[in-house]
Amino acid sequence: MDFDDRAQLDTSQVEDVGGGGGFRGGGLAIGGGAAGIIALIVALIFGINPGDITGGGDEPAGLQPSSDLSAQCKTGADADQSDKCRVVGVVNSIQKYWSEQVDGYTGAKTTLFSGGVQTGCGAADSSVGPFYCPNDKHVYLDLSFFDELQSRFGAKGGPFAQAYVIAHEYGHHAQDLLGTMNRVGQDQGAQSGSVRLELQADCYAGVWAKNAVDTGFYAKPFTDADIQEALDAAAAVGDDHIQEQAQGRVNPDAFTHGTSAQRQKWFTNGYSSGDPARCDTFSGSV
């Protein structure tokens, strides 16, 4: 993944609040037992509303300070050298793409945090993973998640695995603007609306990847190795893979995001077609 060194980054689309994001931490209000653990782990990966599972408490120790991204992240050359600047470049590219696809597009800011953050969807800590909050139109991301993606879920990681995760969350923003999110409930199961919503966000991530070089932020199209990083990350966060790791068996009735194979399939569909119209996960079987 190689940014165009001359590309001008827009840091207004990303803020870094460090560990001072007004967090009031605490336990996660979700049922115990094996089923509860599975539901928790699944909810933590690419979730939408952490306010449903978080509670109050004390501010954590060891807060990390915020940083001035505008001083660090100016060009694509900076995005090739810094994780935070890479996030800025990825977000800029994704929003440039969707601004040309969705009438009346309004941007979603990405908030980088460490430890915990206060959001329009409630308080969240880093265990929640990346998520999109429709209440305040923000994507929230603790960069330590990418270490978890490798150490806990077995992904190989890499810059494009990170880009896939961010693109997935902005897929949710597109769904929010298009009204798709409002038509989906909180049901679970292999053919549920929740699964279809998540798989469509995977497909939208693939669509952006196909068109990313046209946004002007990348020097060349993504390589096969880049795409493999995304597919590997998608497999790592499949419902079946997570359930197998956590409880040693798979329960399709508890699926909320889709299997590893489904997530890879729909990202590939989006990347192969480059057309968001080909991301209809709501018709027929997924």
N, C-alpha and C positions, 0 to 999 in steps of 0.2 A: 504494500500500500504506500504509494509515493505521492505526496502532495506537490502541486506546482509551487516551486519556491517563490514565485512572484505573486501568488494569490494573496489578497488582502483579507485578513481575518477580522470578523466583526465580533468583538468580545461582549457587546451589549446583549448577545443572545445567551450568554453563560455567566453565572455568578458563582464565586467560591466563598461560601460562608464559613468554611473550616468547621470547627467544633462549636462555634458560637451561634448556632442557628435557632436559639430559643427553645432548645429541646428540653422536654421534661420526660425522662425515660420511664422504664418500668417493665413489668411483665406483659406477656402477650395473652390477651383474654381469649383463649381457645381451649377446647376440651382436651383432656389428657388421654392416655392410652395410645396404642399403636395407631388407631385411626386418626386420633388428634394430631399425632406427630406427623403423619403423612399429610394431613390437611395443612398443617403449619408450614412444612417444607415447601409444598406446592404453592401455597399462598405467597411465600417469601420470594419466589422467583417470578419476575415479570408481573408482579401484582399490580392492581390498579388503585385500590383504596386501603392503605394500611391503617386508616382510622378505625376500621372495623375490628382490628385485632390488637391494637395497642392501647396501653393504659397510662396512668400518671405515675410520677415518682420523682426522684431527685436527679439533678443534672450530673452527668458522669464526670469523673475526674480526667485530667490529662487532655484537656481540650486543645485542639490544634487551631492556630490562628488562620483567619481568612487571608487571601492573597489578592493582589491587584493584577488581574489577568491582562488588563490593557497594557501594562508595562512589560509583560512577559511574552505575549502572543500577538505578533504583528503580521507575520507572513506565513505562507505555507512551509517555509524552511523551519520556522519555529515549531510548527505542528509535527514535523518529522523528528524533532528532537525531544519533545516534552509530552508527557501523558496528558496534562491538562490542556495544553495547546492543541493536542490531537483531538481532544473532545470538542474544542471550539471549532476546529476545521470540519469535523464530521457533522456537527450540528448545523453549521453554516451551509454545508452542501445539502443536507437533508431538507432543511427549510427552504432553500432555493428551489429544490425540486418540487416540493409540495405546494409552494406558493404559485407555481405555474400549472398545477393540476386541480386545485380546489378553489372555486370561485369565492371571493371574499376571504381568502386565507388570512388568519391572524396567527402570529407566532406563539410558540410555547418556549418559555425560558428554561434552560437546564440549570439546576442548582446542584453544585458539588458541595458535599458536606463530609464531615468526619465524625463518627460516633453517633450523632443524632441530629434531628432537625424537626422544626415545627412546620407543618404544612396545612394547606386548606382542607386536607383530608384527615388531619389529626397528627399527633406526634409519632415519629418513626425513628427507629434506631437502625444501625448499619445492617442488622440481620434481616431487615425487610428486603434488601436487595434493590435493584433499580425499579422505579415505578413511575407511572404517570398519574397525576392527580387532576381529574376533570374539574374539580371545584376551583382551583386557582390556575389551571392551564400551565402547570410546571412539570417537567421531568426531573426526578430526584435521583442522584447517583452518588454513592460512596465508592471511590475507586478501589477500595479494599475488596469489593465484591469480586473483582476479576481474579484476585488471588484465591478466593473461595471457590470460584468456578473451576479452577484447576485442582486445588488441594482436596476439596470436598466432593466435587461432582465429576472429577476425572477428565475435564476438558484440557486440551493442549494449550489453549490460550492463544495470544498473539494480537497484534493491532486490529486485524479485521474481525476477530471474535468480539472485540470491544465495540467496533463499529456496528456489527450486527445487533448487539444488545441495544445500543442507542437507537438504531433505526427501527427496531421493534417497538420501542416506547413511543417514538414519533409516529409509528403506524397507529398507535392508540389515539394520538392527538388527531390524526386525520379522521379516524373513525368517529371521534367526538364531534368534530366540525361537520361531518357528513350526516350526523344523526344516527349512525349505526349503533353506537354504544347505548343509546337510550332504548333501543329495541331489544336489548339482550338482558335477561335476568341473571340471577345468581345460581342457576341450576348447575348440577354436575352430571357427569357421565360422558361416555365416549362420543355420543352424537349431540351433546348439549350445546346450548347457545354460547356458554362460556368457552368451550373448546373451539367452536367455530370462530369466535371473536379473536382468540389468541392466534389461531392458525392464519387468519386473515392478516393480522399484524406481522406474522412471519413472512407472508407473501408480499406484503407491502415493503418489508425490509429488502427482499430480493429485488423488487421492482426498482427501488432507489439504487441499489448496487449496480443494476444494469445501466442506469442512466447517470450515474454519479459523475463520470468524466465530463458530461455535457454541462454540468453546473459550474465548471470553471475552477474547481478547487483541486483537481487531481491532474497529475502530469500525464497519466496513461491509464487505460482500463485496468481493473483489478485482475490479478493473475489467478490461475487455477489453484495455486497454493493459498491465496487470500480466501477464495471461496470455500476451500476445504476447512479453513479455520472457522468460518461461519457454520458450516454443516456440522463440524465437530462440536461446537458450542450448542447448537440446536439439539443434537442428540443427547448431550449431557444433561439438559434440562427437560427431557421428555418425561411425562408422567410415569410411564412404565419403568424407566431407568431409575427415577427418584424413588418410587415405591419399592422396587426390588432392592435397592441399597438400604432403605430404611427398615423394611419389615420382611424382606425375603420373599415377597409374593406381590402379584399385580392385581389390583381391583379396578376394573374399567368403570365401575359405577361411581368411583370417586375422582375420575379424571376431570381436570379443569383447564388443561392447556394442550392436551394432545400427546400422542406417543412420540418417541424419538423419530420413528420413521415418518410420521405425519408432519412433524415440524420440519424435517429435512425436505420432504416432498413439497410442501407449500412454499418454503423459501426458494427451492429450485424452480417451481412453477413461476414465481415472480421474476426470478433472475433470467429464466429462459425467454419469457415473453416480453419483459420490460413494460408490461401494460397492466395498470391497476384494475382494469375491467376483467382481467383474467383471474382475479383474486376472489371470486364469489364462492366463499366457503359455506354459504347458507343454503345452497341448492343441492339436493341430493346428499349422498353419503360423503363424509370426509375421509 
